[in-house]
Amino acid sequence: MSEGQRLNRNTLAKQNRKLVIAPYLFILPNLLIFGTFIVFPSLLGLYYSFHVYDGLNPMKFNGLDNYIKIIGDREFWSTIGRTGIYAAIVVPLIYAAALGIALLLAREIRMRGFFRAVFYWPTMISYIIVGLTWKWIFGDSFGILNHLLTVVGVEPVGFLTSSFWANTAVIIATVWSRAGFFMVIFIAGLQAIPTDYYEAARLDGATGMKVFRYITLPLLKPTSLLVVMLTLIDAFKAFPLMFALTGGGPGKETTYIVQYIYEIGFNRQELGLASAMSVMLFILIGGFSALQFRLSKGGAV
């Protein structure tokens, strides 16, 4: 082999090594962030879940005692039930609202960009600000809504002191703050549907509802699966909005599972037990997601 061929071979080998390494270097920053802020705390939480730990004194290994305690904790299961009901109401509402807005704003209409920004804007606000904003609207003694009712001669309503109205207020605030985010995902899904299908449907005389039912909805199945899964996970993780809007009240009526875990961990300083509850919640959400993925066949069209 000549010297020139040897040099070319070495150069080619170096280029191949760079091509192999390059993808890993691109994802390295994300891996570091994900590992530092997600994986490591998760593993630490799993470790805590097998101990008695108050954050101050040395932790003591207690095996599965925390998990056994959770199984017999009625308040934990009651909170899981409330969270499940909240998710069962919020997920379809957000799905319908986001899809409806996306269908309207995917069309060529005047000021389309402005309206998209208007609906997306609430998603950029922190949950705490959203909760405080709606508290100024639903507040019993200082809320705008009760002020308007008083002006027209109607008795004020205990929006935040009634179980029904407090849950309704939380649901309205949640849908308002999240629909815009999923609207963007649906718009992307709608724009990815080939126009040939719609043209063929119109030639066959299909009406608007038939086109939506037999073309738009089936072809949006992967997008719908993504939206439902993300919304469901969001619903089970809900905490800051309720904390700012109702504080979990009245009583425990709007205390959902993450707030309950927070209270166990930081108010009662039972970090080991709170970590075990977090692990249980992770298993629950993972189970729901896997079941949903299986039932929808991975969103296959």
C-alpha positions, 0 to 999 in steps of 0.5 A: 500500500502506497503512502498516499493510500495509507493517508487516505485510509487514515483520513477516512477512518477519522471521518467515520469516527467523527460521524459515529460520535457526533450524534452523541455529542449533540444529545449530550447536553440534553442527557446531562440536564435530563440525568441531573434533574429527572433521573437522579432525583427519581432514583433518590426518591426511590431510595428514600421510599424505603426509609424513614426520613424527616430531612434532618435526622439520619434516615433509617431503613424500614423496607416496605413499611412505607408502601404497606402504610400507603395501602391502608391510608384511606386519605391517600386513596380518597385523594387518588379518587378525587384526582381521577374524577378531575382527570376524567372531566378535564381530559375530554374538555381540554381535548374538545376545546383544543381540537375545536379551536385548532379546526377553526384556526387551521383555516385561512381566516383574517387575523389567524396569527393574532387569534392563535396568539390569543389562545396560546398566550395563557399557556405561557403564564405560570400556574401560580399566576393563573390560579391567582388571576382566577381567584380574583374572578371567583373570590367569594368576597372580592371576586369580580363575578360576585361583584357583577352578580350583586350589581344585577341584584343576585345573591353572591355565590360561594365559588371557592367555599362550595365543593361543587363551585370550587371544583368547577372553578378549578376545571375552568381555570385548567381548561383555559390555561392548557387548551392553547398548548394542545391547540398548537399540537392539533394544528400541526396534526391537521396541517400534516393531513394530505389535502388529496383526501379532502379533495377526493371526499368532496368529489364523492359529495361528503359533507363537513361532518362526514369529512371530519368523522371519516377523514380528519378524526382517523388521521388525527389518531396519533396526535389525539393519542399524544394529546390525551396522554399528555393531558392525563399526565398533566391532570395527575400532576396538577398542583400549583394552580389549585394551591393558588386558586383554592388552597385545596379547599374547601376542606379537602375537596380540591386537594389532589394527589400531588398536593397531598404528597407535598403536605405529607413530605413538607408539612408533616416532614415524612419524606420517606412516606411522601417518596413512596407515594410519588413512586406509587403515582409514577407506577399509576401514571405509567400503567395508565399510559401503557394501557392507553397506548395498547388500546389505541395500538400506538396511535396507528391510523 
